[in-house]
Amino acid sequence: MKLVYILSQRYSGSTLLSFLLGTHSDVATIGERRKFYIHSFEKKGSDTLRCSCGQFFPDCEHWKSLKEGVSDRINIKTINTNPTEFRLSDNKYIRKGLFELLKLSLKYNSPLLRIPLQSKLKSFSQFNRVLVEESLKLDGADVFLDSSKVIDHLIFLSMIEAFDIKVVWLTRDPRAQVNSALKYNKWSVADATERWKIEMQENQFWLKKLKINYVSLNYEALCHDPTVEMNRLLNFLELNPEDFSLDFREQTQHIMGNYNMRLGSDSKIVERKEWLETLSQEQIRTIESMTKDYKAYYSKTV
């Protein structure tokens, strides 16, 4: 099965890209696959959250059909941790330790380290494989798009033999990225910038280690010339560039992701440049000083 994974940091335009790719007739997507289980089976707020079609998740016919398709093939009662979040344990400390063990096994090519995790990994593999199969069947598509973003999920997905994975690594100007991070976290500019760098390095390491085929896409470039960038992307994904639309709201889609983006009405693709007004010159200088080796990711339109 062909699976396209959008790897990005938060607030990098992954929901926009999901909508654009979702207009292609060969692509099936629910946006962030990682959120499927909690919205479908855990009942933690799903009754008050809306699908991008506008319906509450329990009322969305597409969502109900997908949930039923998965339930018909998997006994949900046997699942004790969230399989689309790859939750190895409900205890966050144990979960972190087990995931570090998994990464060590991959980093040093040591399958023996994964023996304590085999049962969970098998369960995760089955659930996510069935979810993708049912989504592809429901949409009559050949390619499943997952915009779950984080590298941790890509690591898990890479271990599912049924998936033929290609990655779109979506990046954004670090100054804009840090500005967004500051709005939602109580971090200093230096701390937010350092976190951005660490995540970039982690992504680079695992893409190389896992030998995953990927293409880089810059958010600012996508906004500046969406036709050129989407054609380049679709060619990489071996999808017909003529079979998608920049008017991503012309058809109903069923996407999880950025709340305002998925429920908005504006289909105009505009680069967000709030950082130019929000950040002080001193803050900008700090970010630029710390990311001087990452200038390839700076916006070309500023």
BADREN-992009 format. One record per residue (C-alpha): x, y, z; residue number from 1. Coordinates in nm, 2 decimals, m for minus. Layout:
BEGIN
      xx      yy      zz   nr
       X       Y       Z  NUM
...
***
This chain:
BEGIN
      xx      yy      zz   nr
    0.00    0.00    0.00    1
    0.13    0.34   m0.09    2
    0.14    0.58    0.21    3
    0.25    0.94    0.19    4
    0.35    1.10    0.52    5
    0.37    1.47    0.59    6
    0.66    1.53    0.82    7
    0.67    1.88    0.97    8
    0.67    2.08    1.29    9
    0.35    2.22    1.43   10
    0.21    2.53    1.25   11
    0.40    2.46    0.93   12
    0.11    2.43    0.69   13
    0.05    2.06    0.71   14
   m0.33    2.10    0.72   15
   m0.32    2.32    0.41   16
   m0.10    2.07    0.23   17
   m0.34    1.79    0.33   18
   m0.63    1.97    0.18   19
   m0.44    2.04   m0.14   20
   m0.33    1.68   m0.18   21
   m0.67    1.56   m0.08   22
   m0.83    1.71   m0.39   23
   m0.65    1.45   m0.60   24
   m0.87    1.16   m0.69   25
   m0.60    0.90   m0.62   26
   m0.55    1.02   m0.27   27
   m0.74    0.92    0.05   28
   m0.68    1.11    0.37   29
   m0.83    1.18    0.71   30
   m0.56    1.43    0.79   31
   m0.39    1.33    1.11   32
   m0.42    0.95    1.12   33
   m0.29    0.96    1.47   34
   m0.62    1.11    1.60   35
   m0.85    0.85    1.44   36
   m0.88    0.62    1.75   37
   m0.95    0.89    2.00   38
   m1.21    1.06    1.79   39
   m1.38    0.73    1.70   40
   m1.35    0.50    2.00   41
   m1.24    0.69    2.32   42
   m1.52    0.95    2.33   43
   m1.29    1.22    2.48   44
   m1.44    1.53    2.33   45
   m1.53    1.39    1.99   46
   m1.89    1.48    2.04   47
   m1.80    1.85    2.04   48
   m1.54    1.85    1.77   49
   m1.62    1.88    1.40   50
   m1.48    1.71    1.09   51
   m1.37    1.94    0.81   52
   m1.70    1.86    0.64   53
   m1.87    2.06    0.92   54
   m2.04    1.77    1.09   55
   m1.95    1.66    1.45   56
   m1.74    1.35    1.42   57
   m2.01    1.11    1.55   58
   m2.25    1.25    1.29   59
   m2.02    1.25    0.99   60
   m2.13    0.97    0.75   61
   m1.78    0.93    0.61   62
   m1.64    0.90    0.96   63
   m1.91    0.65    1.06   64
   m1.84    0.43    0.76   65
   m1.47    0.43    0.82   66
   m1.52    0.35    1.19   67
   m1.76    0.06    1.10   68
   m1.52   m0.07    0.84   69
   m1.24   m0.09    1.10   70
   m1.47   m0.23    1.37   71
   m1.59   m0.51    1.14   72
   m1.23   m0.64    1.11   73
   m1.08   m0.57    1.45   74
   m1.22   m0.65    1.79   75
   m1.20   m0.31    1.95   76
   m1.26   m0.45    2.30   77
   m0.92   m0.62    2.29   78
   m0.74   m0.29    2.25   79
   m0.61   m0.14    2.57   80
   m0.39    0.14    2.45   81
   m0.44    0.39    2.16   82
   m0.30    0.22    1.84   83
   m0.31    0.52    1.61   84
   m0.10    0.71    1.86   85
    0.13    0.41    1.90   86
    0.08    0.43    2.27   87
    0.31    0.16    2.41   88
    0.18    0.22    2.76   89
   m0.07    0.45    2.93   90
    0.20    0.54    3.18   91
    0.39    0.83    3.03   92
    0.72    0.74    3.19   93
    0.70    0.37    3.09   94
    0.59    0.48    2.74   95
    0.89    0.71    2.70   96
    1.13    0.43    2.82   97
    0.98    0.18    2.58   98
    1.00    0.41    2.29   99
    1.37    0.49    2.36  100
    1.42    0.11    2.36  101
    1.26    0.09    2.02  102
    1.47    0.37    1.88  103
    1.79    0.20    2.02  104
    1.69   m0.12    1.85  105
    1.66    0.06    1.51  106
    1.96    0.28    1.56  107
    2.19   m0.01    1.63  108
    2.01   m0.27    1.41  109
    1.93   m0.49    1.71  110
    1.59   m0.67    1.67  111
    1.65   m0.85    2.01  112
    1.58   m0.52    2.19  113
    1.23   m0.52    2.04  114
    1.13   m0.86    2.18  115
    0.94   m0.70    2.48  116
    0.75   m0.48    2.23  117
    0.65   m0.75    1.98  118
    0.30   m0.79    2.09  119
    0.22   m0.42    2.09  120
    0.40   m0.36    1.76  121
    0.20   m0.64    1.60  122
   m0.13   m0.50    1.73  123
   m0.04   m0.15    1.61  124
    0.06   m0.28    1.27  125
   m0.27   m0.46    1.23  126
   m0.49   m0.17    1.33  127
   m0.31    0.09    1.12  128
   m0.30   m0.14    0.82  129
   m0.67   m0.21    0.84  130
   m0.74    0.16    0.89  131
   m0.55    0.25    0.58  132
   m0.71   m0.03    0.38  133
   m1.06    0.08    0.48  134
   m0.99    0.44    0.40  135
   m0.85    0.36    0.06  136
   m1.16    0.14   m0.01  137
   m1.40    0.40    0.11  138
   m1.25    0.67   m0.12  139
   m1.17    0.44   m0.41  140
   m0.81    0.57   m0.40  141
   m0.46    0.42   m0.43  142
   m0.26    0.65   m0.20  143
   m0.32    0.71    0.17  144
   m0.20    1.05    0.30  145
   m0.11    1.09    0.67  146
   m0.04    1.44    0.81  147
    0.05    1.32    1.16  148
    0.37    1.53    1.13  149
    0.59    1.39    1.41  150
    0.90    1.18    1.34  151
    0.80    0.93    1.61  152
    0.50    0.82    1.41  153
    0.70    0.78    1.10  154
    0.94    0.55    1.28  155
    0.65    0.33    1.38  156
    0.49    0.34    1.03  157
    0.82    0.24    0.87  158
    0.81   m0.09    1.06  159
    0.48   m0.19    0.90  160
    0.58   m0.40    0.60  161
    0.25   m0.35    0.42  162
    0.33    0.02    0.37  163
    0.53    0.17    0.08  164
    0.62    0.50    0.23  165
    0.72    0.83    0.07  166
    0.77    1.14    0.29  167
    0.70    1.51    0.22  168
    0.92    1.70    0.46  169
    0.74    2.03    0.50  170
    0.95    2.31    0.66  171
    0.89    2.67    0.74  172
    1.11    2.97    0.80  173
    1.26    2.93    1.15  174
    1.17    3.28    1.24  175
    0.80    3.22    1.16  176
    0.82    2.88    1.33  177
    0.96    3.02    1.65  178
    0.70    3.30    1.65  179
    0.42    3.04    1.63  180
    0.58    2.83    1.91  181
    0.60    3.13    2.14  182
    0.23    3.19    2.10  183
    0.14    2.85    2.25  184
    0.43    2.78    2.49  185
    0.60    2.96    2.77  186
    0.94    2.94    2.62  187
    1.21    3.19    2.56  188
    1.31    3.28    2.20  189
    1.64    3.09    2.25  190
    1.47    2.79    2.39  191
    1.21    2.78    2.11  192
    1.49    2.81    1.85  193
    1.69    2.54    2.01  194
    1.39    2.31    2.01  195
    1.34    2.38    1.64  196
    1.70    2.29    1.56  197
    1.68    1.97    1.77  198
    1.37    1.86    1.58  199
    1.52    1.94    1.25  200
    1.83    1.73    1.34  201
    1.61    1.44    1.46  202
    1.42    1.44    1.13  203
    1.74    1.45    0.93  204
    1.88    1.16    1.13  205
    1.58    0.93    1.10  206
    1.51    0.99    0.74  207
    1.87    0.89    0.66  208
    1.87    0.60    0.91  209
    1.54    0.45    0.79  210
    1.64    0.51    0.42  211
    1.30    0.66    0.35  212
    1.24    0.83    0.01  213
    1.15    1.19    0.07  214
    1.11    1.53   m0.09  215
    1.15    1.87    0.09  216
    0.88    2.13    0.05  217
    0.91    2.48    0.20  218
    0.58    2.64    0.32  219
    0.68    2.98    0.20  220
    0.76    2.85   m0.15  221
    0.43    2.67   m0.16  222
    0.24    2.98   m0.08  223
    0.45    3.19   m0.32  224
    0.40    2.96   m0.62  225
    0.16    2.68   m0.53  226
    0.12    2.55   m0.89  227
    0.49    2.50   m0.94  228
    0.55    2.34   m0.60  229
    0.25    2.11   m0.62  230
    0.34    1.99   m0.96  231
    0.69    1.91   m0.83  232
    0.55    1.73   m0.53  233
    0.29    1.53   m0.73  234
    0.56    1.42   m0.98  235
    0.77    1.29   m0.69  236
    0.46    1.11   m0.56  237
    0.40    0.97   m0.91  238
    0.05    1.13   m0.92  239
   m0.09    1.31   m1.22  240
   m0.04    1.68   m1.16  241
   m0.34    1.76   m1.37  242
   m0.57    1.58   m1.13  243
   m0.57    1.81   m0.83  244
   m0.71    2.16   m0.76  245
   m0.57    2.46   m0.58  246
   m0.93    2.54   m0.48  247
   m0.92    2.29   m0.20  248
   m1.26    2.38   m0.06  249
   m1.45    2.30   m0.39  250
   m1.50    1.94   m0.27  251
   m1.60    1.80    0.07  252
   m1.31    1.65    0.26  253
   m1.29    1.47    0.60  254
   m0.98    1.59    0.76  255
   m0.85    1.61    1.12  256
   m0.59    1.88    1.19  257
   m0.57    2.25    1.25  258
   m0.92    2.35    1.38  259
   m0.94    2.69    1.22  260
   m0.79    2.58    0.89  261
   m1.01    2.28    0.85  262
   m1.33    2.46    0.93  263
   m1.26    2.79    0.75  264
   m1.41    2.90    0.43  265
   m1.12    3.09    0.27  266
   m0.94    2.89    0.00  267
   m0.68    3.16   m0.08  268
   m0.33    3.05   m0.02  269
   m0.14    3.32    0.16  270
    0.19    3.31    0.34  271
    0.15    3.39    0.71  272
    0.41    3.66    0.80  273
    0.29    3.76    1.15  274
    0.65    3.72    1.28  275
    0.76    4.03    1.10  276
    0.53    4.24    1.33  277
    0.53    4.03    1.64  278
    0.90    3.96    1.70  279
    1.13    4.24    1.81  280
    1.45    4.30    1.62  281
    1.65    4.16    1.91  282
    1.44    3.84    1.90  283
    1.49    3.81    1.52  284
    1.87    3.86    1.56  285
    1.87    3.58    1.83  286
    1.69    3.34    1.60  287
    1.91    3.43    1.30  288
    2.22    3.39    1.50  289
    2.12    3.05    1.62  290
    2.00    2.93    1.28  291
    2.28    3.07    1.07  292
    2.35    2.71    0.94  293
    1.98    2.68    0.83  294
    1.94    2.97    0.60  295
    1.82    2.74    0.32  296
    1.49    2.73    0.52  297
    1.45    3.11    0.53  298
    1.17    3.26    0.33  299
    1.28    3.39   m0.01  300
    0.99    3.64   m0.01  301
    1.10    3.86    0.29  302
***
